[in-house]
């Protein structure tokens, strides 16, 4: 077998680097969780600032032969139109 041996000092140095890297990753994960909670809280606060308004509209409705016309809203064309020709 071809085994490669490293010294104890090199091994300890490698472990120290890995511990620093793991500590940095842990700090980044905690920071990202805090930022996620913060952004969600900010959106909830923003949505709470908006007022819900309810608008009620009352209009008169006339119904003839099953056709309804709402007063004041657009125009209603029912059936065929006749055009006048001026010559």
MOWO-V103113 format. One line per field, one symbol per residue. phi: phi as a letter, one per 40 degrees, with the letter a starting at -180 (. if undefined). burial: + if it has 9 or more other C-alpha atoms within 8 Angstrom, else -. Layout:
BEGIN
phi: ???
burial: ???
END
This chain:
BEGIN
phi: .bbbbbccccccccccccccccccccccccccccccccccccccccccccccbbbbbbbcbbbbfgbbbccgbgbbbbgccbbcbbb
burial: ----------+----------------------------------------------------------+-----------------
END
